[in-house]
Amino acid sequence: MKRIALKIDVDTFHGTLAGVPALVELLQKHDTSASFFFSLGPDHSGREARSGSLSPYYDRSTRLYGRLLPSPNIGIRGAETMRLAQSAGCEVGIHAWDRAVWERNIQRAENPWVEAEMRKACARFTEVFPETSTAAHAAAGWRMNRHALRLTQRLGFSYASDCRGSHPFIPVIDGEIVACPQLPTTLPTLDEILALEPGLSPEQATDRILQLSSAIPGDHVFTLRAELEGIRFGGAIEHLLSGWKSRDFSLVALSDIHASLELKTLPRHAVYFAEIPGRAGLRMTQGAAFPFE
């Protein structure tokens, strides 16, 4: 049975409080699971609104924090809501410490800054989920650099979903093998399709995703955002989940995909940084196969 792993990125305080419970309810309604990746530190998303870098689809209340209201610490004020996702049977993992700051700085950041950000996120994750011994990492905005990629191995993540690509692999950067498997996002996001085809309705955009997931062989990873699909596009996402189930897709968490991998024989691929259609800025992307020695 073909599988769709649902990867839910939680970027903001508002997305945590409003989007996560809505998505948990939707997942329970459809008797399926997903992987939630949480931002765990301060929410500075409101500052992005000043420069227009926030997606136009984000809820207006998201834009208030850091602009008109003090930046809330998500991992403290949203901890109970985060635990709601885990108690509903969903996988939980790390998205970022400060998602907005990560996306703004990571391309040119040096190792001390990157390591400090990732260690702060790991420490807070342990506080929020003290009984979860291992965690997965999903970089904010699929934005990484070589230091961050190396740290996915050093910090002991079970796997990462930091990039765009076509299938699971072991990443290679600058000729260096990083022994932390990547499970890339394989399908376009809803807002990317709407950006490329602005005349479409959200439901029509999800039909495009259904077509692609059926046409392209293999399992898939689909990324949702708590701030978009959990708040504004809930109806469209319910349409998408129903469409997948009617086609006999199995909707799972990323950990289910990871558990089925034979890591010793997983292919190695170089990673590079490129723009994704419908999304500005460089994102880490799966590249050419890297030969085994």
Backbone as JSON, one array per atom type, in Angstrom:
{
  "sequence": "MKRIALKIDVDTFHGTLAGVPALVELLQKHDTSASFFFSLGPDHSGREARSGSLSPYYDRSTRLYGRLLPSPNIGIRGAETMRLAQSAGCEVGIHAWDRAVWERNIQRAENPWVEAEMRKACARFTEVFPETSTAAHAAAGWRMNRHALRLTQRLGFSYASDCRGSHPFIPVIDGEIVACPQLPTTLPTLDEILALEPGLSPEQATDRILQLSSAIPGDHVFTLRAELEGIRFGGAIEHLLSGWKSRDFSLVALSDIHASLELKTLPRHAVYFAEIPGRAGLRMTQGAAFPFE",
  "N": [[0.85, -1.19, 0.0], [0.58, 2.17, -0.86], [2.13, 4.92, 0.8], [1.49, 7.99, 2.5], [3.26, 10.25, 4.23], [2.53, 12.49, 6.73], [3.69, 15.58, 7.43], [3.85, 18.04, 9.76], [4.54, 21.3, 10.18], [5.08, 23.57, 12.78], [5.08, 26.81, 13.18], [4.63, 29.14, 14.72], [3.43, 30.89, 17.69], [0.66, 31.38, 17.67], [-0.09, 29.5, 15.74], [0.53, 27.2, 17.18], [-1.31, 27.27, 19.36], [-3.85, 27.47, 18.11], [-3.83, 26.18, 15.54], [-2.7, 23.6, 15.92], [-4.48, 22.08, 17.72], [-6.75, 22.01, 16.02], [-5.83, 20.55, 13.81], [-5.15, 18.13, 15.06], [-7.69, 17.25, 15.83], [-8.81, 16.91, 13.28], [-7.17, 14.88, 12.23], [-7.8, 12.8, 14.0], [-10.45, 12.46, 13.36], [-10.22, 11.31, 10.86], [-8.92, 9.05, 11.49], [-6.08, 8.78, 11.52], [-2.49, 9.33, 11.61], [0.29, 11.63, 12.21], [3.26, 13.68, 11.92], [4.35, 16.08, 14.08], [6.26, 18.99, 14.05], [7.85, 21.16, 16.12], [8.3, 24.65, 16.76], [10.21, 25.99, 19.36], [11.13, 28.06, 20.96], [11.27, 31.64, 21.31], [8.76, 33.53, 19.57], [9.21, 35.29, 16.84], [7.82, 36.01, 14.59], [6.17, 38.14, 13.94], [7.84, 40.25, 13.3], [8.6, 39.68, 10.74], [6.45, 40.43, 9.28], [6.7, 43.14, 8.85], [8.49, 43.41, 6.77], [7.21, 42.07, 4.83], [7.75, 39.38, 4.43], [6.4, 37.22, 5.48], [4.15, 34.6, 4.57], [1.33, 35.48, 2.57], [-0.88, 34.05, 3.23], [-0.91, 33.53, 5.91], [-2.51, 33.72, 9.1], [-3.93, 36.77, 10.32], [-3.59, 37.37, 13.04], [-1.24, 36.09, 13.69], [0.64, 37.9, 12.81], [0.7, 39.88, 14.69], [2.28, 39.32, 16.91], [5.4, 40.2, 18.25], [5.34, 42.52, 16.85], [3.18, 44.22, 17.64], [2.65, 43.06, 20.05], [4.39, 41.56, 22.85], [6.98, 39.16, 22.13], [6.02, 35.87, 22.4], [7.16, 33.03, 24.33], [7.19, 30.07, 22.88], [7.64, 27.37, 23.64], [7.19, 27.4, 26.35], [4.69, 28.7, 26.91], [3.06, 27.32, 25.18], [3.28, 24.64, 25.77], [1.47, 22.69, 26.83], [-0.37, 22.4, 24.77], [1.29, 21.37, 22.79], [1.86, 18.88, 23.92], [-0.63, 17.77, 23.7], [-0.77, 16.92, 21.03], [1.02, 14.76, 21.05], [-0.22, 13.09, 22.92], [-2.39, 12.35, 21.47], [-1.41, 10.42, 19.88], [0.36, 11.13, 17.91], [3.52, 11.63, 16.27], [6.21, 13.6, 17.59], [8.53, 16.26, 17.06], [11.47, 18.3, 16.41], [11.45, 21.56, 15.19], [12.56, 24.19, 15.22], [14.44, 26.53, 17.26], [14.07, 29.43, 17.33], [12.11, 30.15, 14.91], [11.78, 32.21, 12.93], [14.16, 33.69, 13.14], [16.01, 31.7, 12.57], [15.44, 31.09, 9.83], [16.1, 33.51, 8.71], [18.86, 33.79, 9.17], [20.34, 31.43, 8.69], [21.64, 30.75, 6.27], [24.11, 32.08, 6.12], [25.25, 31.6, 8.56], [27.63, 30.71, 11.1], [29.24, 27.83, 12.66], [29.22, 27.99, 15.64], [26.94, 29.6, 16.26], [24.88, 28.16, 14.97], [25.0, 25.69, 16.3], [24.38, 26.5, 18.92], [21.71, 27.37, 18.61], [20.43, 24.97, 17.82], [20.96, 23.31, 20.0], [19.62, 24.65, 22.06], [17.0, 24.28, 21.2], [16.84, 21.48, 21.39], [17.16, 21.11, 24.17], [14.87, 22.41, 25.21], [12.9, 20.86, 24.0], [13.26, 18.44, 25.36], [12.42, 19.24, 27.89], [9.7, 19.75, 27.42], [8.8, 17.31, 26.42], [9.57, 15.02, 28.28], [9.71, 12.23, 28.36], [10.31, 11.35, 25.87], [12.77, 9.91, 24.22], [14.3, 10.02, 21.88], [14.52, 12.17, 19.03], [13.3, 13.7, 16.02], [14.33, 15.89, 13.37], [13.24, 18.74, 11.62], [13.97, 21.11, 9.51], [13.3, 24.59, 9.66], [11.55, 26.01, 7.03], [12.92, 24.42, 5.2], [15.53, 25.21, 5.28], [18.93, 25.1, 5.58], [22.43, 24.69, 6.48], [25.86, 23.6, 5.96], [26.92, 23.22, 8.53], [24.66, 22.86, 10.17], [23.58, 20.56, 9.01], [25.58, 18.65, 9.56], [25.29, 18.62, 12.32], [22.9, 17.28, 12.73], [23.67, 14.65, 12.8], [25.6, 14.65, 14.9], [24.11, 15.46, 17.12], [22.45, 13.37, 17.47], [19.97, 12.81, 16.21], [17.23, 10.78, 15.2], [16.31, 10.7, 12.59], [16.08, 13.06, 9.87], [14.1, 15.64, 8.33], [14.76, 17.72, 6.4], [14.81, 18.8, 3.89], [13.98, 19.17, 0.36], [12.96, 16.71, -1.99], [13.0, 13.43, -3.52], [13.02, 10.83, -2.43], [13.89, 8.79, 0.48], [17.22, 9.14, 1.85], [20.81, 9.04, 2.48], [22.53, 11.89, 3.38], [25.04, 13.81, 1.65], [27.44, 16.26, 1.94], [29.58, 18.62, 0.6], [31.29, 16.54, -0.03], [31.3, 15.05, 2.3], [29.95, 12.47, 4.21], [26.95, 12.36, 5.99], [25.72, 10.79, 8.7], [22.87, 10.64, 9.19], [19.75, 9.88, 8.3], [17.84, 11.41, 5.67], [14.49, 12.27, 5.18], [12.93, 13.48, 2.74], [10.66, 16.2, 1.91], [8.39, 15.46, -0.56], [6.28, 16.27, -2.15], [4.66, 19.17, -3.59], [3.72, 22.02, -1.58], [0.52, 23.23, -0.38], [0.28, 26.07, -0.49], [2.32, 26.68, -2.27], [1.37, 25.67, -4.71], [-0.89, 27.3, -5.01], [0.41, 29.74, -5.29], [1.69, 29.41, -7.73], [-0.42, 28.93, -9.45], [-2.59, 31.09, -9.35], [-5.34, 31.31, -9.84], [-6.63, 29.11, -8.93], [-8.84, 27.44, -6.62], [-8.5, 26.59, -3.09], [-9.37, 23.91, -2.79], [-9.18, 22.94, -5.41], [-6.45, 23.13, -5.68], [-5.63, 21.14, -3.9], [-6.55, 18.97, -5.32], [-4.68, 18.9, -7.37], [-2.47, 18.07, -5.88], [-3.32, 15.52, -5.12], [-3.36, 14.32, -7.66], [-0.63, 14.36, -8.33], [0.51, 12.81, -6.27], [-0.54, 10.35, -6.87], [0.46, 9.89, -9.41], [3.26, 9.92, -9.27], [5.66, 7.51, -8.53], [6.09, 5.5, -5.52], [6.43, 6.05, -1.9], [5.35, 9.06, -0.19], [6.12, 12.32, 1.21], [4.33, 14.82, 2.68], [4.1, 18.2, 3.41], [2.52, 20.2, 5.8], [1.4, 23.28, 7.29], [0.77, 24.44, 10.55], [-0.24, 26.98, 10.8], [-1.42, 27.56, 8.38], [-2.8, 25.3, 6.91], [-3.93, 24.33, 9.23], [-5.53, 26.37, 10.18], [-6.53, 28.28, 8.23], [-7.01, 26.77, 5.9], [-8.45, 24.47, 6.51], [-10.72, 23.09, 5.51], [-9.95, 22.47, 2.89], [-7.81, 20.76, 3.38], [-9.09, 18.66, 4.66], [-10.54, 17.73, 2.5], [-8.39, 16.82, 0.96], [-7.29, 14.76, 2.61], [-9.46, 12.99, 2.62], [-9.55, 12.39, -0.08], [-7.11, 11.03, -0.47], [-7.55, 8.78, 1.17], [-9.71, 7.6, -0.11], [-8.44, 6.66, -2.32], [-7.05, 4.61, -1.33], [-4.6, 5.14, -0.07], [-2.22, 4.92, 2.56], [-2.11, 6.82, 5.41], [0.36, 8.2, 7.33], [2.79, 8.69, 10.03], [6.05, 10.27, 9.83], [7.9, 8.74, 11.19], [7.0, 6.16, 10.78], [7.68, 5.67, 8.12], [10.45, 5.9, 8.4], [11.0, 3.72, 10.11], [10.72, 1.58, 8.43], [12.89, 1.57, 6.77], [15.93, 0.29, 5.39], [18.75, 1.04, 6.67], [21.45, 0.56, 6.13], [21.62, 0.1, 3.44], [20.6, 2.33, 2.29], [20.38, 4.79, -0.23], [22.99, 7.14, -1.05], [23.04, 10.62, -1.4], [24.14, 13.68, -2.81], [23.6, 16.98, -1.47], [22.2, 20.14, -2.32], [21.61, 23.7, -2.74], [18.77, 25.42, -3.66], [16.19, 27.3, -5.41], [12.7, 26.69, -4.92], [9.93, 25.97, -6.97], [7.33, 28.32, -6.72], [8.1, 29.3, -4.26], [10.14, 31.59, -2.66], [13.71, 32.09, -2.26], [16.6, 30.17, -1.17], [16.6, 26.66, -0.73], [17.33, 23.59, 0.94], [18.09, 20.8, -1.06], [17.63, 17.58, -2.47], [20.17, 16.05, -4.29], [22.28, 14.7, -6.88], [22.99, 11.16, -7.07], [25.37, 9.7, -4.87], [28.21, 7.81, -5.16], [28.72, 4.57, -3.63], [31.61, 3.48, -1.86]],
  "CA": [[0.0, 0.0, 0.0], [1.34, 3.42, -0.95], [2.01, 5.69, 2.03], [1.7, 9.44, 2.54], [3.64, 10.7, 5.57], [2.07, 13.86, 6.97], [4.67, 16.36, 8.2], [3.19, 19.29, 10.14], [5.45, 22.29, 10.75], [4.4, 24.54, 13.65], [6.01, 27.93, 13.11], [4.31, 30.3, 15.54], [2.64, 30.72, 18.91], [-0.75, 31.27, 17.27], [-0.26, 28.2, 15.11], [0.54, 26.18, 18.23], [-2.54, 27.29, 20.16], [-5.07, 27.33, 17.31], [-3.7, 25.24, 14.44], [-2.41, 22.23, 16.34], [-5.7, 21.35, 18.12], [-7.63, 21.79, 14.87], [-5.29, 19.45, 13.01], [-5.3, 16.89, 15.83], [-9.09, 16.85, 15.69], [-9.01, 16.43, 11.91], [-6.49, 13.59, 12.11], [-8.58, 11.8, 14.73], [-11.67, 12.22, 12.58], [-9.87, 10.43, 9.74], [-8.26, 7.88, 12.07], [-4.73, 8.72, 10.99], [-1.46, 9.97, 12.42], [1.14, 12.61, 11.54], [4.43, 14.11, 12.67], [4.35, 17.52, 14.37], [7.58, 19.55, 14.33], [7.52, 22.38, 16.86], [9.18, 25.74, 17.17], [10.23, 25.79, 20.81], [11.59, 29.25, 21.65], [10.48, 32.86, 21.09], [8.09, 33.7, 18.28], [9.49, 36.61, 16.26], [7.22, 36.05, 13.26], [5.58, 39.45, 13.67], [8.83, 41.13, 12.68], [8.64, 39.4, 9.31], [5.34, 41.13, 8.63], [7.13, 44.48, 8.47], [9.17, 43.35, 5.49], [6.38, 41.34, 3.89], [8.29, 38.05, 4.15], [5.43, 36.2, 5.87], [3.2, 34.22, 3.54], [0.07, 36.22, 2.65], [-1.94, 33.17, 3.71], [-0.87, 33.4, 7.36], [-3.56, 34.42, 9.83], [-3.52, 38.12, 10.71], [-3.17, 37.41, 14.45], [0.16, 35.7, 13.73], [1.46, 39.07, 12.52], [0.71, 40.82, 15.8], [3.33, 39.02, 17.88], [6.67, 40.78, 17.9], [5.13, 43.82, 16.24], [2.36, 44.98, 18.58], [2.64, 42.35, 21.32], [5.69, 40.93, 23.15], [7.18, 37.85, 21.51], [5.81, 34.81, 23.4], [8.02, 31.86, 24.28], [6.24, 29.03, 22.5], [7.86, 26.14, 24.39], [6.67, 27.55, 27.71], [3.26, 29.01, 26.91], [2.32, 26.38, 24.35], [3.71, 23.27, 26.05], [0.34, 21.78, 27.0], [-0.93, 22.12, 23.44], [2.23, 20.46, 22.14], [1.66, 17.53, 24.49], [-1.9, 17.28, 23.17], [-0.49, 16.18, 19.8], [1.63, 13.48, 21.39], [-1.2, 12.24, 23.6], [-3.31, 11.86, 20.45], [-0.74, 9.36, 19.15], [1.19, 11.66, 16.83], [4.95, 11.82, 16.52], [6.62, 14.98, 17.83], [9.94, 16.49, 16.76], [12.02, 19.65, 16.53], [11.44, 22.42, 14.0], [13.55, 25.26, 15.41], [14.33, 27.31, 18.48], [13.39, 30.65, 16.9], [11.93, 29.84, 13.5], [12.0, 33.37, 12.08], [15.58, 34.02, 13.18], [16.7, 30.63, 11.84], [15.29, 31.27, 8.39], [16.76, 34.75, 8.29], [20.31, 33.78, 9.38], [21.04, 30.16, 8.57], [22.47, 30.61, 5.07], [25.46, 32.61, 6.33], [25.62, 31.41, 9.96], [28.76, 29.83, 11.41], [28.92, 26.69, 13.51], [28.83, 28.28, 17.03], [25.54, 30.08, 16.31], [24.0, 27.06, 14.58], [24.97, 24.69, 17.38], [23.66, 27.08, 20.06], [20.28, 27.35, 18.3], [19.92, 23.6, 17.82], [21.02, 22.77, 21.36], [18.52, 25.26, 22.82], [15.77, 23.59, 20.8], [16.87, 20.13, 21.97], [16.94, 21.2, 25.61], [13.46, 22.72, 25.47], [12.11, 19.69, 23.61], [13.34, 17.49, 26.47], [11.57, 19.75, 28.96], [8.29, 19.6, 27.05], [8.52, 15.89, 26.23], [10.66, 14.38, 29.03], [9.74, 10.78, 28.18], [10.65, 11.07, 24.47], [14.22, 9.82, 24.3], [14.9, 10.43, 20.61], [13.71, 13.14, 18.31], [13.61, 13.97, 14.63], [14.54, 17.3, 13.08], [12.71, 19.22, 10.34], [14.43, 22.5, 9.49], [12.34, 25.64, 9.28], [11.64, 26.46, 5.66], [13.9, 23.6, 4.49], [16.75, 26.02, 5.2], [20.02, 24.49, 6.33], [23.77, 24.85, 5.93], [26.64, 22.4, 6.22], [27.07, 23.03, 9.97], [23.41, 22.3, 10.69], [23.44, 19.19, 8.54], [26.48, 17.81, 10.36], [24.79, 18.52, 13.69], [21.84, 16.27, 12.83], [24.34, 13.42, 13.21], [26.26, 14.82, 16.19], [23.12, 15.59, 18.19], [21.79, 12.08, 17.64], [18.6, 12.7, 15.7], [16.95, 9.49, 14.58], [16.29, 11.04, 11.17], [15.73, 14.46, 9.65], [13.31, 15.94, 7.14], [15.24, 19.09, 6.27], [15.03, 19.19, 2.5], [13.04, 18.74, -0.68], [13.56, 15.64, -2.78], [12.13, 12.41, -4.11], [12.97, 9.58, -1.67], [14.83, 8.82, 1.6], [18.62, 8.99, 1.46], [21.86, 9.52, 3.37], [23.02, 13.1, 2.72], [26.46, 14.08, 1.48], [27.66, 17.69, 1.7], [31.01, 18.9, 0.39], [31.99, 15.26, -0.03], [31.24, 14.42, 3.63], [28.73, 11.7, 4.48], [26.32, 12.66, 7.28], [25.01, 9.55, 9.04], [21.51, 10.85, 9.7], [18.96, 9.8, 7.07], [16.9, 12.46, 5.32], [13.21, 11.9, 4.58], [12.59, 14.79, 2.19], [9.32, 16.53, 1.41], [8.38, 15.05, -1.97], [5.17, 16.89, -2.86], [4.53, 20.62, -3.36], [2.77, 22.42, -0.54], [-0.7, 23.85, -0.88], [0.48, 27.48, -0.84], [3.16, 26.74, -3.48], [0.5, 25.49, -5.87], [-1.7, 28.51, -5.14], [1.27, 30.81, -5.8], [1.98, 29.15, -9.15], [-1.68, 28.98, -10.2], [-3.42, 31.88, -8.44], [-6.76, 31.21, -10.11], [-7.2, 27.9, -8.33], [-9.34, 27.43, -5.25], [-7.73, 25.65, -2.28], [-9.78, 22.53, -3.07], [-8.59, 22.58, -6.69], [-5.02, 22.92, -5.44], [-5.45, 19.81, -3.3], [-6.72, 17.98, -6.39], [-3.36, 18.81, -8.02], [-1.62, 17.25, -5.01], [-3.8, 14.14, -5.28], [-2.91, 13.81, -8.95], [0.82, 14.14, -8.27], [0.83, 11.69, -5.37], [-0.92, 9.12, -7.56], [1.24, 9.7, -10.64], [4.68, 9.73, -8.97], [5.77, 6.25, -7.77], [6.71, 5.46, -4.2], [5.85, 6.77, -0.77], [5.52, 10.51, -0.26], [6.06, 13.16, 2.39], [3.59, 16.06, 2.41], [4.25, 19.16, 4.5], [1.46, 21.16, 6.14], [1.74, 24.24, 8.34], [-0.32, 24.65, 11.5], [-0.77, 28.32, 10.6], [-2.17, 27.63, 7.13], [-3.75, 24.21, 6.8], [-4.63, 24.13, 10.5], [-6.4, 27.48, 10.52], [-7.23, 28.89, 7.1], [-7.34, 25.84, 4.83], [-8.87, 23.2, 7.08], [-11.65, 22.41, 4.61], [-9.2, 21.93, 1.76], [-7.02, 19.62, 3.84], [-10.01, 17.53, 4.85], [-10.79, 17.23, 1.14], [-7.19, 16.08, 0.55], [-7.21, 13.51, 3.37], [-10.52, 12.1, 2.12], [-9.14, 11.92, -1.41], [-6.08, 9.99, -0.31], [-8.12, 7.55, 1.74], [-10.55, 6.98, -1.13], [-7.51, 6.01, -3.25], [-6.38, 3.55, -0.55], [-3.31, 5.51, 0.49], [-2.08, 4.83, 4.01], [-1.63, 8.1, 5.95], [1.21, 7.77, 8.44], [3.81, 9.6, 10.52], [7.36, 10.04, 9.21], [8.58, 7.66, 11.9], [6.61, 4.9, 10.16], [8.54, 5.52, 6.95], [11.81, 5.66, 8.88], [11.1, 2.39, 10.69], [10.73, 0.56, 7.37], [14.07, 1.73, 5.94], [17.15, -0.47, 5.64], [19.68, 2.17, 6.67], [22.74, 0.18, 5.58], [21.57, 0.12, 1.97], [19.95, 3.56, 1.85], [21.26, 5.47, -1.18], [23.61, 8.41, -0.69], [22.85, 11.69, -2.39], [24.62, 15.02, -2.48], [22.57, 18.01, -1.3], [22.56, 21.47, -2.81], [20.67, 24.72, -2.31], [18.13, 25.96, -4.86], [14.83, 27.79, -5.22], [11.62, 25.75, -5.19], [8.82, 26.66, -7.65], [6.29, 28.83, -5.84], [8.65, 29.69, -2.97], [11.36, 32.37, -2.84], [14.82, 31.78, -1.38], [17.27, 28.89, -1.36], [16.18, 25.57, 0.15], [18.16, 22.4, 0.75], [17.46, 19.95, -2.06], [18.3, 16.32, -2.8], [20.85, 16.11, -5.58], [22.68, 13.49, -7.58], [23.45, 10.02, -6.27], [26.78, 9.7, -4.51], [28.52, 6.38, -5.22], [29.31, 3.85, -2.51], [33.02, 3.13, -2.1]],
  "C": [[0.89, 1.25, 0.0], [1.06, 4.29, 0.29], [2.25, 7.18, 1.78], [2.04, 9.79, 3.99], [3.28, 12.17, 5.7], [3.02, 14.56, 7.92], [4.05, 17.73, 8.48], [4.2, 20.19, 10.82], [4.64, 23.31, 11.55], [5.36, 25.7, 13.85], [5.85, 28.94, 14.23], [3.53, 29.93, 16.79], [1.16, 30.56, 18.56], [-1.01, 29.94, 16.58], [-0.28, 27.07, 16.11], [-0.81, 26.12, 18.93], [-3.79, 27.0, 19.35], [-4.96, 26.24, 16.24], [-3.49, 23.8, 14.86], [-3.67, 21.5, 16.81], [-6.64, 21.06, 16.96], [-7.14, 20.63, 14.02], [-5.37, 18.12, 13.74], [-6.73, 16.37, 15.71], [-9.37, 16.27, 14.3], [-8.36, 15.06, 11.71], [-7.27, 12.49, 12.82], [-9.86, 11.45, 13.98], [-11.41, 11.23, 11.46], [-9.05, 9.22, 10.19], [-6.86, 7.69, 11.48], [-3.77, 9.46, 11.9], [-0.69, 10.97, 11.59], [2.33, 12.89, 12.43], [4.37, 15.62, 12.83], [5.77, 17.96, 14.72], [7.39, 20.96, 14.87], [8.66, 23.39, 16.9], [9.07, 25.86, 18.68], [10.65, 27.01, 21.61], [10.7, 30.45, 21.37], [9.92, 32.91, 19.69], [8.32, 35.13, 17.8], [8.87, 36.76, 14.87], [6.63, 37.41, 12.93], [6.55, 40.41, 13.02], [8.91, 40.9, 11.18], [7.54, 40.16, 8.58], [5.74, 42.51, 8.17], [7.77, 44.49, 7.09], [8.37, 42.6, 4.43], [6.84, 39.93, 3.61], [7.39, 36.93, 4.64], [4.53, 35.88, 4.69], [1.92, 35.03, 3.68], [-1.07, 35.37, 3.17], [-1.96, 33.04, 5.23], [-1.98, 34.24, 8.0], [-3.06, 35.77, 10.35], [-3.02, 38.18, 12.16], [-1.73, 36.95, 14.61], [1.06, 36.91, 13.59], [1.56, 40.04, 13.69], [1.89, 40.59, 16.74], [4.68, 39.53, 17.38], [6.56, 42.12, 17.22], [4.34, 44.73, 17.16], [2.36, 44.36, 19.97], [4.03, 41.78, 21.59], [5.78, 39.55, 22.52], [7.0, 36.75, 22.57], [6.83, 33.7, 23.23], [7.13, 30.63, 24.08], [6.39, 27.79, 23.37], [7.4, 26.2, 25.82], [5.15, 27.72, 27.67], [2.43, 28.04, 26.09], [2.59, 24.92, 24.65], [2.54, 22.29, 26.17], [-0.29, 21.43, 25.67], [-0.02, 21.19, 22.66], [2.01, 19.03, 22.62], [0.33, 16.93, 24.05], [-1.68, 16.46, 21.91], [0.09, 14.82, 20.11], [0.62, 12.54, 22.05], [-2.24, 11.7, 22.63], [-2.66, 10.79, 19.57], [0.13, 9.82, 18.01], [2.65, 11.72, 17.25], [5.23, 13.3, 16.75], [8.12, 15.11, 17.59], [10.27, 17.96, 16.81], [12.02, 20.35, 15.18], [12.53, 23.48, 14.1], [13.45, 25.76, 16.84], [13.55, 28.58, 18.19], [13.26, 30.56, 15.38], [12.24, 31.02, 12.58], [13.48, 33.73, 12.01], [16.39, 32.96, 12.43], [16.63, 30.86, 10.33], [16.05, 32.49, 7.88], [18.28, 34.61, 8.28], [21.05, 32.54, 8.91], [21.96, 30.08, 7.36], [23.91, 31.08, 5.29], [25.96, 32.38, 7.76], [26.8, 30.45, 10.09], [28.37, 28.81, 12.48], [28.53, 27.06, 14.95], [27.38, 28.74, 17.15], [24.58, 28.94, 16.01], [23.87, 26.05, 15.71], [24.21, 25.22, 18.59], [22.15, 27.02, 19.82], [19.72, 25.93, 18.39], [19.96, 22.98, 19.21], [19.92, 23.37, 22.24], [17.2, 24.56, 22.48], [15.7, 22.19, 21.4], [16.57, 20.15, 23.47], [15.48, 21.49, 25.94], [12.57, 21.55, 25.09], [12.09, 18.66, 24.73], [12.5, 17.93, 27.65], [10.09, 19.53, 28.66], [7.89, 18.13, 26.96], [9.58, 15.06, 26.95], [10.76, 12.88, 28.81], [10.04, 10.38, 26.73], [12.16, 11.09, 24.35], [14.92, 10.25, 23.02], [13.95, 11.37, 19.88], [14.17, 13.21, 16.86], [13.68, 15.48, 14.42], [13.96, 17.63, 11.7], [12.97, 20.71, 10.27], [13.35, 23.45, 9.02], [12.59, 26.07, 7.84], [12.56, 25.65, 4.78], [15.21, 24.37, 4.29], [17.8, 25.45, 6.15], [21.34, 25.05, 5.82], [24.59, 23.62, 6.35], [26.83, 22.14, 7.71], [25.82, 22.37, 10.56], [23.23, 20.86, 10.25], [24.34, 18.25, 9.32], [25.95, 17.6, 11.77], [23.61, 17.54, 13.81], [22.42, 14.92, 13.22], [24.91, 13.57, 14.62], [25.27, 14.88, 17.35], [22.24, 14.35, 18.32], [20.35, 12.0, 17.18], [18.41, 11.35, 15.01], [16.86, 9.61, 13.07], [15.99, 12.53, 11.07], [14.89, 14.57, 8.39], [13.54, 17.42, 6.83], [15.23, 19.61, 4.85], [13.87, 18.77, 1.62], [13.73, 17.67, -1.52], [12.54, 14.63, -3.24], [12.03, 11.12, -3.3], [14.0, 9.66, -0.53], [16.26, 8.53, 1.15], [19.53, 9.4, 2.62], [22.5, 10.73, 2.71], [24.55, 13.17, 2.69], [26.61, 15.56, 1.17], [29.15, 17.96, 1.65], [31.84, 17.63, 0.48], [31.95, 14.5, 1.28], [29.9, 13.73, 3.82], [28.22, 12.04, 5.88], [25.39, 11.51, 7.63], [23.71, 9.82, 9.79], [20.61, 10.88, 8.47], [18.02, 10.99, 6.91], [15.65, 11.84, 4.69], [12.61, 13.18, 3.98], [11.09, 14.96, 1.91], [9.32, 16.28, -0.09], [7.3, 15.73, -2.8], [5.16, 18.4, -2.63], [3.53, 20.91, -2.25], [1.56, 23.12, -1.17], [-0.45, 25.3, -1.3], [1.42, 27.64, -2.03], [2.31, 26.6, -4.73], [-0.37, 26.73, -6.09], [-0.89, 29.68, -5.67], [1.54, 30.65, -7.29], [0.74, 29.25, -10.02], [-2.71, 29.75, -9.38], [-4.92, 31.81, -8.71], [-7.43, 30.01, -9.47], [-7.81, 28.18, -6.96], [-8.47, 26.49, -4.43], [-8.09, 24.18, -2.56], [-9.21, 22.07, -4.41], [-7.09, 22.34, -6.55], [-4.77, 21.55, -4.81], [-5.69, 18.71, -4.34], [-5.42, 17.82, -7.18], [-2.43, 17.91, -7.2], [-2.03, 15.79, -5.09], [-3.3, 13.53, -6.58], [-1.42, 13.48, -8.92], [1.16, 12.93, -7.41], [0.45, 10.35, -5.99], [0.02, 8.83, -8.73], [2.7, 9.38, -10.36], [4.83, 8.49, -8.1], [6.37, 6.46, -6.38], [5.92, 6.17, -3.13], [6.13, 8.26, -0.92], [5.52, 11.13, 1.12], [5.39, 14.47, 1.98], [3.69, 16.96, 3.62], [3.06, 20.09, 4.58], [2.02, 22.14, 7.14], [0.54, 24.44, 9.24], [-1.01, 25.98, 11.26], [-1.63, 28.43, 9.35], [-3.23, 26.53, 7.07], [-4.53, 23.99, 8.09], [-5.63, 25.21, 10.83], [-7.21, 27.95, 9.31], [-7.75, 27.87, 6.1], [-7.79, 24.48, 5.36], [-9.79, 22.41, 6.18], [-10.94, 21.76, 3.44], [-8.39, 20.7, 2.18], [-7.91, 18.43, 4.14], [-10.36, 16.9, 3.51], [-9.61, 16.38, 0.67], [-7.08, 14.75, 1.29], [-8.26, 12.5, 2.88], [-10.15, 11.54, 0.76], [-8.09, 10.85, -1.34], [-6.68, 8.69, 0.19], [-9.01, 6.84, 0.72], [-9.71, 6.26, -2.19], [-6.68, 4.93, -2.55], [-4.93, 3.86, -0.2], [-3.34, 5.3, 2.0], [-1.45, 6.13, 4.5], [-0.91, 7.83, 7.26], [2.07, 8.93, 8.94], [5.13, 9.31, 9.81], [8.11, 8.91, 9.89], [8.2, 6.29, 11.34], [7.43, 4.63, 8.9], [9.95, 5.16, 7.39], [11.99, 4.24, 9.4], [11.2, 1.3, 9.63], [11.98, 0.61, 6.5], [15.18, 0.75, 6.36], [18.3, 0.52, 5.52], [21.01, 1.81, 6.02], [22.77, 0.26, 4.07], [20.89, 1.38, 1.43], [20.88, 4.31, 0.9], [21.81, 6.78, -0.61], [23.38, 9.42, -1.81], [23.51, 12.97, -1.88], [23.42, 15.94, -2.26], [23.12, 19.32, -1.85], [21.44, 22.42, -2.42], [20.11, 25.43, -3.54], [16.76, 26.51, -4.49], [13.84, 26.71, -5.63], [10.51, 26.52, -5.91], [7.71, 27.06, -6.67], [6.77, 29.3, -4.49], [9.99, 30.39, -3.19], [12.45, 31.9, -1.88], [15.36, 30.38, -1.6], [16.84, 27.88, -0.3], [17.08, 24.36, -0.1], [17.4, 21.37, -0.07], [18.29, 18.7, -2.29], [18.89, 16.4, -4.19], [21.19, 14.75, -6.13], [23.13, 12.4, -6.61], [24.95, 10.1, -6.06], [27.22, 8.24, -4.4], [29.06, 5.83, -3.9], [30.76, 3.52, -2.87], [33.14, 1.62, -2.32]]
}
